[in-house]
Amino acid sequence: MQNCPNCGSYLNQGYCGQCGFNQVQQNQYQQQPNYQQPPAYAPQPIYAPPPEKKSSGGSIAAAIVVVIVVIMALVLISTYILPMSGINITTGAIQVRYNSVWGGDVNIYIDGVLEDTISSDQWYTFNGIIQGSHTVSAYSLDGGFLDSSTVHVSAGETTSVQLSYL
C-alpha cells in the first residue's frame, strides 16, 4: 500500500479518502510537458476564536451590592443599635433640673417645643438632641414663664442645665 503524498494517509486504489488526492490523475499530469509537481500537502491552520474575555459586569455588580449592604449596616447601627445601648454618634442629650422652693411640676421646652412635664428638684434627661446650641425653657403648668438657658450639645455627650424661678 502506498501513502498519499499530500496528507500521508493510505491510498485506496490510487485515491486518498482523507484529502481527495487522485494518483491516476496525478500520473496523467506528470506525463504532460511543463508539468510542475504540486507542493506537498501542508495542513492548514485551524481557526480557533480568541478566548472570550470574562465580563467584569458580575464583579462590579457584586461590589455594588457589598457597598450597599455595608452602608445599610452602618445606618442600622447608628440609628437603632447605638442609641439603644446609650451611645449615639450623631446626637447628644440635655439633662434638665428645675429648682423650686414651692415644688410642683413644670413644662420643659427645648427650642420652643414642649418636651415633657417634669417634677421640680429632679434630673430629667432628654435624648436625641441634635448637636449645636439649644434654648431650654421652663414654664408653669398654666403657661407662665419661669426660666430659660441656652446650652451647647455635642454629639454623644450629655449637657446639664439647672433652671429656677427668676
Long-range contacts (C-beta under 8 A, 24 or more apart in sequence): 4-41, 5-40, 5-41, 6-40, 6-41, 7-41, 7-43, 8-41, 83-127, 83-128, 87-156, 88-127, 88-128, 88-155, 88-156, 89-155, 89-156, 90-130, 90-131, 90-155, 91-127, 91-128, 91-129, 91-130, 91-131, 91-153, 91-155, 91-156, 92-129, 92-131, 92-153, 92-154, 92-155, 92-156, 92-157, 92-158, 92-159, 93-125, 93-126, 93-127, 93-128, 93-129, 93-153, 93-157, 93-158, 93-159, 94-125, 94-126, 94-129, 94-134, 94-136, 94-151, 94-153, 94-158, 94-159, 94-160, 94-161, 95-123, 95-124, 95-125, 95-126, 95-158, 95-159, 95-160, 95-161, 96-123, 96-124, 96-125, 96-126, 96-136, 96-138, 96-160, 96-161, 96-162, 96-163, 97-121, 97-122, 97-123, 97-124, 97-160, 97-161, 97-162, 97-163, 98-138, 98-146, 98-147, 98-162, 98-163, 98-164, 99-162, 99-163, 99-164, 100-164, 100-165, 101-165, 104-141, 105-141, 106-138, 106-139, 106-140, 106-141, 106-146, 107-138, 107-139, 107-140, 107-141, 108-136, 108-137, 108-138, 109-135, 109-136, 109-137, 109-138, 109-139, 110-134, 110-135, 110-136, 110-137, 111-135, 112-137, 117-141, 123-160, 125-158, 129-153, 131-155, 136-161, 136-163, 137-163, 138-163
